Amino acid sequence: MGYFDDLPWTTRVRTFLIASSGILLDGYDLSTISFALLLIRGELHLTTLEYSLSTASSLFGMIIGSIIMGWLSDKAGRKTLLGIDLLFFLIFGTLSALSTNFAELFTFRLLLGVGIGADYPISSSLMAEVASSQSRGKYLIGSVAMYWIGTGLAAGLTASLLYLGPYFWRYVFLIGGLLAIPIVLARLTISESPRWMVMAGKLAGNNVPTREEETVGLTSFKGLFSSKVIKITTYVLAAWFLFDVASYGIGLYYPLLLSDFGFKTLYSVAIANVFIAVAAIGGYLLALPLIDTLGRKGMLLAGFGGMAFILFFGAITRATGYSLLATFMSFAAIEQWAGAITLFYPTEVFPTSVRASGQGLATAVSRVGAVIGVFVFPYVTTIMGLSRSLIMFGIFSLVGLILTAFLAKETKKKALEEISKKIIS
């Protein structure tokens, strides 16, 4: 049993709902652009390069926000920054709806991405530090699942607002900005992470860990690259990078691919995206009872292996129409096993003093992978065809499987201080 495992369950649930609501907005905002661009590219007369840059704009912003705000969160605290990051959602999500040209759209979406990137290390670190060692996996899986609830909400609103005509995307963007208001207000009431308070010297007493236990000798960002932790740092960066190359490279083009390969109306594409989101949520529901039994490493192996198999199978069968939708639904369901764990794994393996910094760095590297996937996919598909591009992304998943087999460490049902001590010893 770890320190702070006896926190009231109401505190954990409340922290879960408030922290993970930011990830819900992440899913909403990152998903709206992929469908909206089907119409925006004509309205704003986007070139192929501008189309790709618009798709990746939020990802560029996430690279910036995750590193800077993750580092600041370790210095200033989780609570201090938890509401600030969502102000980016509110301001720049709203301004995105008012874009009249490519420059405005790209700039506003990039700054929105800064807020999204900031939320990853802050909210996930807070959730890991409040959850008990016995159920931490379920809380973290549940937090990441909120991303796809946001994606499903975006797809549902898109389908329901299509009747507004070619400018419907402005309303979808605007709603995303307004959704941040109640969440910002709720985050003002949340309590600071007790582990961060110990690390900062603001909490001490009986049955409370020492500052040394929370830092394990790592007190700066450069400590992530010390000889004691370089192996696990390399793994968390590589695994999330490889996952995002495939996941975002394909995922952000679901609407375009469905439109090009069998679904001819915007409404049918929107409904197909709802089905994909539902399949992804189903993948999380399957993961919940397994995360603290099968464990992190077992689910990572299953996730990366399943991704590779589905992509290779889709390529060999040359899926189109409903079979392509079935391929994407299967991929979305199984990829969550790897995606959820690569997202929260850094919060378990790094100590409190560099937890958000490590998570922020991993997020930034993963977004580099996502940007590569987003830019490479349309060109590879044009030159090589969809089947060969699926094979290419399948290879990235296969490499993730191999690295996991050799480098991943099991963290299920272990206290955070126990994990840090074992990895760094």
C-alpha positions in Angstrom: 0.0 0.0 0.0 1.4 3.4 -1.0 1.3 6.8 0.6 -2.0 8.7 0.2 -3.9 5.4 -0.7 -6.3 6.3 2.0 -7.5 9.5 0.4 -11.4 9.7 0.4 -12.9 8.1 -2.8 -14.9 11.3 -3.3 -11.6 13.2 -3.7 -10.4 10.8 -6.3 -13.7 10.8 -8.3 -13.9 14.6 -8.1 -10.3 15.0 -9.2 -10.9 12.5 -12.0 -14.0 14.3 -13.4 -12.4 17.8 -13.2 -8.9 16.7 -14.5 -10.2 14.4 -17.3 -12.7 17.0 -18.6 -9.7 18.8 -20.2 -8.8 15.6 -22.1 -12.5 15.5 -23.2 -12.0 18.9 -24.7 -8.7 17.7 -26.3 -10.6 15.0 -28.1 -13.3 17.4 -29.2 -11.0 20.1 -30.5 -8.5 17.8 -32.2 -11.3 15.9 -33.9 -13.4 18.8 -35.2 -10.7 20.0 -37.6 -10.4 16.8 -39.6 -14.1 16.9 -40.7 -14.4 20.6 -40.9 -11.5 20.8 -43.3 -13.6 18.9 -45.9 -15.5 22.2 -46.3 -12.9 24.7 -45.1 -10.4 23.8 -47.8 -12.9 25.0 -50.4 -14.1 28.1 -48.5 -10.6 29.4 -47.7 -9.1 28.0 -50.9 -6.4 26.0 -49.2 -3.5 24.5 -51.1 -2.4 20.9 -50.3 0.3 22.2 -48.0 -2.1 24.6 -46.2 -4.5 21.7 -45.8 -1.9 19.6 -44.1 -0.6 22.5 -42.0 -4.2 23.2 -40.8 -4.6 19.6 -39.9 -1.4 19.6 -37.9 -1.6 23.1 -36.5 -2.8 22.1 -33.0 -0.2 19.4 -32.9 2.5 22.0 -33.4 1.1 24.0 -30.5 1.0 20.9 -28.3 4.8 20.4 -28.8 5.3 23.9 -27.3 2.7 23.8 -24.6 3.5 20.3 -23.3 7.2 21.0 -22.7 6.9 24.5 -21.2 3.8 23.9 -19.0 4.9 20.4 -17.9 8.2 21.9 -16.6 6.3 24.8 -15.0 3.9 22.4 -13.3 6.7 20.7 -11.5 7.9 24.1 -10.3 4.7 25.9 -9.5 2.2 23.0 -8.9 -0.6 21.2 -10.6 -3.5 23.3 -9.3 -1.8 26.6 -10.3 -1.7 25.8 -14.0 -4.7 23.6 -14.3 -7.2 26.4 -15.1 -4.8 28.5 -17.1 -4.3 25.9 -19.8 -8.1 25.8 -20.5 -8.1 29.6 -21.1 -6.4 28.7 -24.4 -9.3 26.5 -25.2 -11.8 29.3 -24.5 -10.0 32.1 -26.3 -8.5 30.4 -29.3 -11.2 27.8 -29.8 -13.6 30.8 -30.1 -11.3 32.7 -32.4 -10.9 29.7 -34.6 -14.6 29.9 -35.4 -14.1 33.4 -36.7 -11.1 32.6 -39.1 -11.4 34.2 -42.5 -8.1 32.9 -44.1 -5.4 30.3 -43.7 -3.1 32.4 -41.6 -5.8 33.1 -39.0 -7.0 29.5 -38.9 -3.4 28.2 -38.5 -2.4 30.7 -35.8 -5.6 30.2 -33.7 -5.4 26.4 -34.0 -1.7 26.4 -33.1 -2.4 28.5 -29.9 -5.3 26.3 -29.1 -2.8 23.4 -29.3 -0.6 25.1 -26.7 -3.4 24.8 -24.2 -4.1 21.2 -25.3 -0.5 20.3 -24.9 -0.3 21.9 -21.5 -3.3 19.9 -20.2 -1.7 16.5 -20.9 1.2 16.7 -18.3 -0.8 18.7 -15.8 -4.0 16.7 -15.6 -2.5 13.3 -16.0 0.2 13.9 -13.3 -2.5 15.2 -10.9 -4.6 12.1 -11.5 -1.7 9.7 -11.0 -0.7 11.4 -7.8 -4.2 11.3 -6.3 -5.3 7.7 -7.4 -4.6 4.7 -5.2 -1.9 2.2 -6.2 -4.6 -0.5 -6.5 -6.9 1.4 -8.8 -4.6 3.9 -10.5 -4.7 2.1 -13.8 -8.5 2.3 -14.0 -8.6 6.0 -13.2 -5.8 6.7 -15.8 -7.5 4.6 -18.5 -10.8 6.4 -17.7 -9.1 9.8 -18.1 -7.7 8.9 -21.5 -11.1 7.5 -22.5 -12.5 10.9 -22.1 -10.6 11.9 -25.3 -12.9 9.6 -27.3 -16.0 10.8 -25.5 -14.9 14.3 -26.7 -14.4 12.9 -30.2 -17.8 11.2 -30.2 -19.4 14.5 -29.0 -17.6 16.4 -31.9 -18.8 13.8 -34.4 -22.4 13.9 -33.1 -22.6 17.7 -33.1 -21.1 17.8 -36.6 -23.8 15.4 -37.8 -26.5 17.4 -36.1 -25.3 20.8 -37.3 -24.8 20.0 -41.0 -28.2 21.4 -41.8 -26.7 24.9 -41.1 -24.8 24.7 -44.4 -21.2 25.2 -45.4 -20.5 27.4 -42.3 -21.5 24.7 -39.8 -17.9 24.2 -38.8 -17.8 27.7 -37.2 -20.5 26.7 -34.8 -18.8 23.4 -34.0 -15.5 25.3 -33.2 -17.5 27.9 -31.1 -19.2 25.3 -29.0 -15.8 23.8 -28.2 -14.6 27.1 -26.9 -17.7 27.7 -24.8 -17.4 24.2 -23.3 -14.3 25.3 -21.5 -16.0 27.9 -19.4 -17.6 25.6 -16.8 -14.5 23.4 -16.7 -12.3 26.4 -16.0 -14.6 27.4 -13.1 -14.6 23.9 -11.7 -10.8 23.7 -11.8 -10.6 26.8 -9.6 -12.0 24.7 -6.7 -9.7 21.6 -7.0 -7.1 20.8 -4.4 -3.3 20.7 -5.0 -1.7 17.3 -5.4 -0.5 16.1 -2.0 2.6 14.5 -3.5 3.6 17.8 -5.2 3.1 19.6 -1.8 5.5 17.1 -0.1 8.1 17.5 -2.9 7.8 21.3 -2.6 8.2 21.1 1.2 4.7 22.3 1.9 3.4 19.1 3.5 5.0 16.9 6.2 4.0 14.7 9.1 3.4 11.1 10.1 2.5 8.7 7.3 3.6 11.3 4.8 6.6 10.5 2.5 9.7 12.5 2.7 10.8 14.9 0.0 13.7 12.5 -0.8 11.2 9.8 -1.5 9.3 12.0 -3.9 12.4 13.1 -5.8 14.6 10.0 -5.7 17.5 12.3 -6.4 16.0 13.8 -9.6 15.4 17.5 -9.1 15.8 18.9 -12.6 14.7 18.4 -16.2 18.1 17.2 -17.3 17.8 14.4 -14.7 15.5 12.6 -17.2 18.6 11.9 -19.2 20.8 10.7 -16.3 22.4 7.3 -16.6 19.9 5.8 -14.1 16.8 6.6 -16.0 17.9 7.1 -19.6 16.7 3.6 -20.6 13.1 4.2 -19.4 13.1 7.7 -20.7 14.1 6.4 -24.1 11.3 3.9 -24.1 8.5 6.2 -23.1 9.6 8.7 -25.8 10.0 6.1 -28.5 6.8 4.1 -27.7 4.5 7.2 -27.7 6.3 8.6 -30.8 5.7 5.3 -32.7 2.1 5.1 -31.6 1.3 8.6 -32.7 2.9 8.3 -36.1 0.3 5.6 -36.9 -2.6 6.7 -34.8 -2.7 10.4 -35.9 -1.3 9.7 -39.4 -4.4 7.6 -40.0 -6.9 8.9 -37.4 -7.0 12.6 -38.5 -7.8 11.5 -42.0 -10.7 9.2 -41.2 -13.2 11.6 -42.7 -11.2 12.2 -45.9 -10.5 8.5 -46.4 -14.1 7.5 -45.8 -15.2 10.2 -48.2 -12.7 9.0 -50.9 -13.3 5.3 -50.4 -17.0 4.7 -50.3 -19.0 7.3 -48.3 -20.2 9.9 -50.7 -22.2 12.3 -48.5 -21.0 14.5 -45.6 -23.8 13.1 -43.4 -22.7 9.4 -44.0 -19.1 10.4 -43.2 -20.1 12.1 -40.0 -22.2 9.1 -38.9 -19.3 6.8 -39.7 -17.0 8.8 -37.5 -19.6 8.4 -34.6 -19.2 4.6 -35.1 -15.4 4.9 -34.9 -15.7 6.9 -31.7 -18.1 4.4 -30.2 -15.7 1.5 -31.1 -12.8 3.4 -29.4 -14.8 3.9 -26.3 -15.6 0.1 -26.4 -11.9 -0.5 -26.5 -11.5 1.4 -23.3 -14.3 -0.4 -21.6 -12.6 -3.7 -22.4 -9.3 -2.2 -21.0 -10.8 -1.1 -17.7 -11.0 -4.6 -16.0 -7.7 -5.7 -17.5 -5.4 -2.7 -16.8 -4.7 -3.7 -13.2 -4.7 -7.5 -13.9 -3.1 -8.1 -17.3 -0.9 -5.0 -16.5 0.7 -2.2 -18.5 3.2 -4.3 -20.4 0.7 -7.0 -21.4 -1.7 -4.4 -22.7 1.0 -2.5 -24.5 2.0 -5.7 -26.3 -1.6 -6.5 -27.2 -2.2 -2.9 -28.4 0.8 -2.6 -30.6 0.4 -6.1 -31.9 -3.2 -5.6 -32.6 -2.6 -2.3 -34.4 0.1 -3.9 -36.7 -2.2 -6.9 -37.5 -5.3 -4.8 -38.3 -3.2 -2.4 -40.6 -1.6 -5.3 -42.4 -4.9 -7.1 -42.8 -6.6 -3.9 -44.1 -3.8 -3.5 -46.6 -3.9 -7.1 -47.8 -7.7 -7.1 -48.2 -7.7 -3.6 -49.8 -10.7 -2.5 -47.7 -13.1 0.0 -49.1 -16.6 1.2 -48.1 -18.1 -0.6 -45.1 -15.1 -2.9 -44.8 -12.8 0.1 -44.5 -15.1 1.5 -41.8 -14.9 -1.9 -40.0 -11.1 -1.8 -40.3 -11.0 1.7 -38.8 -13.4 0.8 -36.0 -11.3 -2.3 -35.1 -8.1 -0.2 -35.3 -9.7 2.5 -33.1 -10.8 0.0 -30.5 -7.5 -1.9 -30.1 -5.2 1.1 -30.5 -6.5 2.5 -27.3 -4.8 -0.3 -25.3 -1.4 1.1 -26.5 -2.5 4.7 -26.8 -3.9 5.1 -23.3 -0.8 3.5 -21.6 1.8 5.3 -23.7 0.0 8.5 -22.6 -0.1 7.9 -18.9 2.9 5.6 -18.5 5.4 8.5 -17.9 3.3 9.7 -14.9 4.0 6.3 -13.3 7.6 5.8 -14.0 9.0 9.3 -13.2 9.1 10.7 -9.7 7.0 13.6 -8.5 9.8 16.2 -9.0 10.0 15.5 -12.8 6.7 13.8 -13.4 5.0 16.5 -15.4 8.3 17.4 -17.1 8.7 13.8 -18.2 5.1 13.7 -19.3 5.4 17.0 -21.1 8.6 15.9 -22.9 7.0 12.6 -23.9 3.9 14.5 -25.1 6.0 16.8 -27.2 8.0 13.9 -28.8 4.7 12.1 -29.5 3.3 15.1 -31.3 6.4 15.2 -33.5 5.4 11.7 -34.4 1.9 12.8 -35.0 3.0 15.7 -37.2 5.2 13.3 -39.3 2.2 11.0 -39.7 -0.1 13.8 -40.7 2.3 15.1 -43.3 3.5 11.8 -44.6 0.2 10.0 -44.9 -1.5 12.0 -47.7 1.7 12.0 -49.8 2.4 8.3 -49.3 -1.2 7.5 -50.1 -1.1 9.6 -53.3 2.2 8.0 -54.4 1.9 4.4 -53.1 -1.9 4.0 -52.6 -3.8 3.4 -49.3 -2.8 -0.3 -48.9 0.9 0.4 -48.9 0.6 3.3 -46.6 -1.3 1.1 -44.1 1.6 -1.3 -44.3 4.1 1.5 -43.6 2.2 2.5 -40.5 1.8 -1.2 -39.5 5.6 -1.4 -39.5 5.8 1.5 -37.0 3.4 -0.4 -34.7 5.5 -3.5 -35.1 8.6 -1.6 -33.9 6.6 -0.4 -30.9 5.7 -4.0 -30.1 9.4 -5.1 -30.2 10.6 -2.2 -28.0 7.9 -2.9 -25.5 8.9 -6.5 -25.2 12.5 -5.5 -24.3 12.2 -2.2 -22.5 8.8 -1.7 -20.8 8.6 -2.1 -17.0 5.5 -3.3 -15.2 3.9 -0.8 -12.9 0.5 -2.3 -12.0 -0.7 -2.0 -8.4 2.6 -0.5 -7.3 2.9 2.7 -5.3 4.5 5.6 -7.2 7.4 5.9 -4.8 8.0 2.1 -5.1 8.1 2.4 -8.9 10.5 5.4 -8.9 12.8 3.7 -6.4 13.0 0.5 -8.4 13.6 2.2 -11.7 16.3 4.5 -10.5 18.1 2.0 -8.2 
